[in-house]
Amino acid sequence: DMRVLDYKTGKSFDPARIQSDPQLTLYQMAFEALGMGEVSGLSLYHVPTLTRHDSPRHGPELVEAMEERVGKSAEAIASGEFPETPSESACRGCDYKARCGAWRG
């Protein structure tokens, strides 16, 4: 029985996110692509509350969507395309704001 276990140290999160969390899908795919066996389940462990949230492995629809997302990202990287996509949550702690065209001015 192989499980992916991801530790979360933030103050809070919605436990329902485990059902479709893209990070867990990617971990599942990586584990299996490395030939380490089939993942039977996924878990998020919330360190501040010492609580583990479990889910069955992510299904083919989530895996296929992640494969497409990874493929598009790889193509963009290979072509040197890095569009700026600012958002408050993504940019809040970014170390590259000084170099980002979206934040100049």
C-alpha positions in Angstrom: 0.0 0.0 0.0 1.8 3.1 -1.3 0.6 6.5 -0.3 1.7 10.0 -1.2 2.0 12.1 2.0 2.3 15.9 1.7 2.9 18.0 4.8 1.1 21.4 5.0 2.4 23.9 7.5 0.0 26.8 6.8 -2.5 28.1 9.2 -5.5 26.6 7.4 -6.7 25.0 4.3 -9.9 23.4 3.0 -9.6 19.6 3.6 -11.9 19.0 0.5 -9.0 20.2 -1.7 -7.3 16.8 -1.4 -9.9 15.3 -3.8 -8.4 17.4 -6.7 -5.2 19.0 -5.5 -2.9 19.4 -8.6 0.2 19.1 -6.5 -0.9 15.6 -5.2 -1.8 14.6 -8.8 1.7 15.6 -9.9 3.3 13.7 -7.0 1.2 10.6 -7.9 2.3 10.8 -11.5 6.0 11.3 -10.7 6.0 8.4 -8.3 4.5 6.1 -10.8 6.6 7.4 -13.7 9.7 6.6 -11.7 8.6 3.0 -11.6 8.1 2.9 -7.9 4.8 1.2 -8.0 1.2 2.3 -8.1 0.0 4.9 -5.6 -3.1 3.6 -3.7 -3.9 6.8 -1.9 -3.0 10.4 -1.2 -2.8 12.3 2.1 -2.3 15.8 3.3 -1.0 16.1 6.8 -1.8 19.5 8.4 1.1 20.0 10.9 -0.5 22.8 13.0 -3.5 20.7 13.9 -1.7 17.3 13.7 -4.5 16.1 11.3 -4.2 13.8 8.3 -6.7 14.0 5.5 -6.9 11.0 3.1 -8.1 10.5 -0.4 -8.0 7.6 -2.9 -5.6 8.0 -5.8 -6.5 10.7 -8.3 -8.4 9.3 -11.3 -7.6 9.4 -15.0 -9.4 12.7 -15.6 -7.1 14.6 -13.1 -4.0 12.8 -14.4 -4.9 13.6 -18.0 -5.5 17.3 -17.2 -2.2 17.4 -15.4 -0.4 15.8 -18.3 -1.8 18.5 -20.6 -0.8 21.3 -18.1 2.7 19.9 -17.8 3.0 19.5 -21.6 1.9 23.1 -22.2 4.3 24.4 -19.5 7.2 22.4 -21.0 6.4 23.8 -24.5 6.3 27.4 -23.2 9.6 26.9 -21.4 11.3 25.4 -24.5 10.1 28.3 -26.6 11.2 30.9 -24.0 7.7 32.1 -23.5 7.1 33.3 -19.9 4.0 35.5 -19.9 3.4 37.6 -16.8 0.3 36.4 -14.9 0.1 38.5 -11.8 -2.3 37.8 -9.0 -2.3 38.9 -5.4 -2.0 35.4 -4.0 0.7 34.2 -6.5 2.8 37.4 -6.3 2.6 38.2 -2.6 5.9 36.7 -1.6 7.6 36.6 -5.0 11.3 37.3 -5.1 11.2 38.5 -8.7 8.8 41.4 -8.6 11.7 43.8 -9.3 12.3 42.0 -12.6 8.7 41.5 -13.6 7.1 43.8 -16.2 3.7 43.6 -14.4 5.2 45.2 -11.3 7.3 47.9 -12.9 6.3 51.5 -12.9 
